[in-house]
């Protein structure tokens, strides 16, 4: 099957829905599949259930033109793109149950010749695991056609977009496509060529899986250096933001900015997949993860120290819950972890949370009676301690007045000159 006209995208989250929308607006017939009925209903109404610039226009246009619809049931299609979560378990190994669930929905629809692409960030050999799982349900099919049975074509194409710029970077970024067979890789390249203007680089599936993990581990290691530097600088009484600015004037130095930790489904998760595959050899990658995972506790200790120096009854303004600026994505957010730990360690202290991109507190914070969601003006006016956790534009452009009389913990350098 070389002529792909109908694509099913399994998982309509932060990657799946943009991918479905961009395929649909480039002329393909797309069916989005999701287990969440609310998500399905939103998409069919031409609406987006989360914040991502420009996505709403793509979805609304594709739905109105009849190119995109959503359902809870996997349909027959020429190609399937699997974009489901791959969280890690308690032992930091990958949980592939969502991929297996997607495979169970796809398997009955296959006739042979279909292209199946795993976009979910995955540990090495996860694509082949998905293929083997499908074959266990459909032993009449093959992955390479060597035994005469009808062939399904399996490939891995990891997403590599930045939240807040997804609709731009889906089109402009280079893509890595790894096929279980060279034919599968070429078929996947043809599908992504319908919208991708960047270079599409072909390799095998395991290398493609590892490439995504390496990209995010590289970032994680460099963020860990910045975070560790911020802790050292604090102990020495040095402004880390000025220090980094000065050091980055060296022509071969480019230190990243520190923060309260690392969040999101990629950088905070993917390095553990490498560690799980090579526990004895991934020493630096493991250490970087430990440094970044420990940073939220350091921030909490700073807040508790400030409260101990403040008058009794002092409230805390927590600015930001998302894992990065200008989005509503709370996955693996260190800001949520920090807020929860403060609420637990200072149960009598009111925490005024300001997150302009959500309308209610996430479930893990609603159980704490001393945590409430408010706006920036009220939060700052009521609080004697201010914790800046996310560098939203709303905070950068606001008049953060009267902070001289407050205890301020600025983890993002918003106030740095």
N, C-alpha and C positions, 0 to 999 in steps of 0.2 A: 504494500500500500504506500504509494508515493504522493498521492494527491490528498492532502489533509484538508477537509472542509469543516468538520465538526470536532470540537475539542471539549472535553470535560475537565474542569479544574476541581480537584478534590481538596476542600478546605478553603473557606472564604475569609481568611484572616488578613493580617497586615501585608502578606505577600500574595496569597492566592487571589484575593479580590482585585488588586491592581493588575495582576497578570491576566486574569479573566477579562478585565475591562479593556486593557491595551490590545489584546487579541481581537476582541469583538469590534473595537473601533477601527481595526485594520482589516475588517471584512470577513473574518471567520465567524461561524456559528458557534457560540460558546454556551455551555451549560455549567453553572457553578453548583457544586454539591457541598452541603454543610449539614452537620447533625443538629445545629441550633436553628430551630424554627423561626426565632426572632430575626436571625441574620438572613435567612431565606426570604422572609416576608419583606424585610427592609430592602434587599436587593431588587426583588420583584416590583417594589414600589419606586424604584429608581433612586433609592437613598443609600447612604453609606453609614454603617453602624459604628464608625470610629473616625478620628480626625486624621486626615491626610490631604494636604493641599492638592487641588486640581483633580483628585480622584472622583469627587462628586459629579463633576461635569461629564467625565468619561462614562461613569455608570449610568447616569440619567440619559445621556445620549444613546448609549448602546441598548438600553432597555426600551426606550421609545422607538428605536428603529427595528426592534425585534431581533437583534443580534445577541442579546444576553438575557438569560433567565436563570433562576435558581431553583433548586429542588433538594429534598433530603434523600432522594434515591438516585443511585448511580445509573446513568443511561448508557446505551450503546454509543460509541464515538469512534472516530478515526484515531484520535490521540487522547491520552490522559496525562494530566500534569498533577502530581501529588504534592501538595503544599500544606502538610499537617504538622503539628508540634512534634518535636523530638526532645522532650525534657530529660534530665538525668535523674537516676534513682539515688537512693541514700548512699550507695557505694560509689557514686559518680559515674557509673556506666550509663549508656544510653537506653532509654525506654523506647523500644521500637513498636510498642503496642498500637500506636495510632497509625503507623505505616501498615501494620498487618491488618488493621480494621479497614483501611482504604483498599488494600489488596483484596479483601473478602468481598467488597462491593464491586470491584472491577472484574474479578475472575469470571463470574457467570456471563458477563457481557461479551467476552472475547470470542472471536471466530478465527483469528490468525491474521497477521499483517499489521496489527495495531502497534502504535508507538506509545510506550509508557515512560514518562520522565519523572524521576524523583527530584523535586526541588528542595525538599526539607534538608536543612543542614544535618549531616549524618556522619557517624563514625565510618572509618574504612570498611568496605564490604557490605554496607547497609543496602545498597542498590541490589547487589546480588542476593542478599537475604530476601528482599522483596520479591525478586524474580523466582527464587527457589520456593518461596511461600505460595506464589501464584501457581507454580507447577505442581505443588503438592495438592492443590485444589483442582487443577486442570492438567492431569498427566497426559492428556492428548495433545498438549502444546509443547513447544520447544523454544529455547532462547537463541539457538544458532542454526537450526534447520539441518543439523548434521545427521539426524536419524530419520529424516523424511516427514516428520510431523510438522504441522503448520507452525510458523515462527511468529513470536511476538518480539518486538524490538525494545530493548531496555536501555535507558541512558540516565545519567545524572547531570543536572545543570543547576548548581547552587546559586541561590540569589545572592547578590552582592550590592544591595542598594541601601541608602541611608534614609531612615525614617524622617519624614518632612520633605524629602526630595525624591520619593519613590517614582513618581510618574515621569520625572525628568531622567533619572538615572536608569530606569528600565530601558529607555531608548538609547541613551548616550554611552552607557558603560560597556566595556568589553565583557564578553561572557566566556566561561570555560564550560565546555560540553564534553562529557566523558561517556563513551558508549561501551556496553558489554561486548559489542561487536563494532567494527568500523562502519558497517551499514547503519546501525542504530545511531551512531554519532552523526553521520551525514543526514539522516532523517530529522534528528533533533535540530541540527544546524539549519535545515531548511525551514522548520517551523519558527524558530526564533528570528530568522531573517525577515519574517513578515513585519517585524516592528523594530528590531535591534539595529541601530546604526553603527554601533561599536564593532570591534573585531571579534569574531567568534572563533575561539581557539579550541581545537579538537585534541582529545587525549582519551585514555581509558577511564572507566568509571571510578576505580579506586584512587587514581591520581587526582581526579576532579574532586572527589570527596575530601581528600587530604588537603588540596589547595585551599578550599574554603576554611578549613580548620586552621591552617597555617596563617592565612591572612588575619584571622581574628586573634590568634595567639601572638602574632607579631605586635598587634596593637596592644594586647593585654600586657605584654612584657614592658612595652614602652610607657604605658600608663602607670604600671607598678613602680617604675623608676621615678616618675613624677610624684606619685603619692608618697613614696618613701622619702623623697627629697623634701616634701612639705612637712613631714613629721620631724625630720632632722632640723630643718630651718626654724620651725616653731621652738624647738628646744634651745636653739642658739640665738633666738630673738631676731631672726632675719626675715624680711618680707620675701616670701618665696616667689611671688609674682614678679617682683623687681629682679630677683636673682635669675629667674628663668629668662626674663627679657634680656638681661645683660649677657647671659651665657649664649643665648641664641644669636647674638651678633657674630659669633664665630662662624666662618663660612661652612664648616662641616658639622655643626651642632644644630639640632632641631628638637629640643625637649618639648614634650607635650604638656598640656595643662593638667594639674592635679584636680581631684574632686573628692566627693564623700565616699567613693567606692566605684564599682563598675556594675552597670545594670544592663537590661535588655536580654533578649533571648539568644544573642550571638556571642558577644565578647565574654559575658559572664558564664557561659555554658560550654562553648566549643573547646576551649583548651583542656577541659576535663576529659573530653573524648580521646584526645591524644595521650593524656596521662594514663587513661584506662587501657589503651592499646600498648603502651610502652612504659610501665610504671618504674622500671629501673633506670631508664635512659632519659626520661623527660624531666630532669631535675630543675632546670631554669624555668620551664613552663609551669611546673608545679609551684615553685617558690613565688612566681609572679601572681598566680591565683591566690595563694595564701596571703600575700601582701595586700592585694586588693580586697579580699574578703574580710581582712582585719580592719580596714580603714573605717567602716561605719562605727565600730566600737570606740575607736579613737575619737571620733566626732562626738559620740554620746558622752564620753568622759569629759570632753571640753564643756558640753552643755551642763552637765551635772556640777562641774566645778563652778561654772558661772552662777547657777542657782544657789549654791552654797554661800556665795559671796553677795547675793542679792537679798533684798528685804523679803520677809516671809510673805507668801501669797503672790509672788511675782509670776506672771504668765509668760509663756514662750510662744513666739511667732515662728512657725515652720513654713518657709517659703519654698514650695515645690514638692511634688511627689513623683512626677514622671521620671523615667530613667535618663532622659535627655531633654534638651530645651525644645519648647514650642510644639510638643506632641502630647497626646493623652495616654501613651503607652506606659503602663505601670509594671510590665513584666520584669521580674528580678531587680526591681528598683531599690538601690541602697537607701534612698530617701524614705521609703516605706519602712524598711528595716530599722532605720535610725529613729523614726517617729514612734514606732512600736516599742523600742527599747527604752526611750525616754519616758513614754507613758507608763511602762512597767516599773521603772526605777524611781519615778517621781509621781506616784499615783494621785497625790494631792494637788499637783500642778496642772493648770489648764493649758492645753496645747491648741493654739489657734492656727489651724492649717490653711494655707492659701495655695490653691492649685486651680488656676483659671481655666483649665481644660477639662475638668470633670464637674459633675453636678451632685455627686454624693461620694462619701468616703468609701474606699475599698473595704471589702468584708473584714480583712484582718485588722482594720483599725476601728470599725464600728463597735467592736466588743469592748472598747475602752471608753468609759463614760467621760473621761477628762480630755478627750480629743474631739474637736468640733471643726467643721469646715466653715470658713468665713472669707470675706474679701480682704484685699490688701490694706485698705484704709483702716478698717476695724481691727484687723490683726495687729498692725503696727501700733495703733493707738493704745491697745489693751495690754501690750506686752513689754516687759522690761528686758527680756532676752530674745534676740533675733538670730535665727539659724537660716542662712542662705544655702539651700541645697541644690537648686536647679536654676540655671541662668536663662530663664524665660525672657523673651523680649519685654513682656509686661513688667518685669522687675527692673530691667535695665533702663527702661524709659520712664519709669515712675520717679516721682520726687521722693526719694527715701530720706525724708527730713527727720530731724531730732534724734538721729541715731547716736549722736555724741553722748547722750545721757543713758544709753542702753548698752548691755553686753552683746556684742555682735560676733558671731562665728560665721565667717564668710568662706565657704568651702569651694566657691567657684570663681573668686576674684572679681566679683561684680563691682565691689567698691574700690578695687585697685586702680590707681591713677597711672 
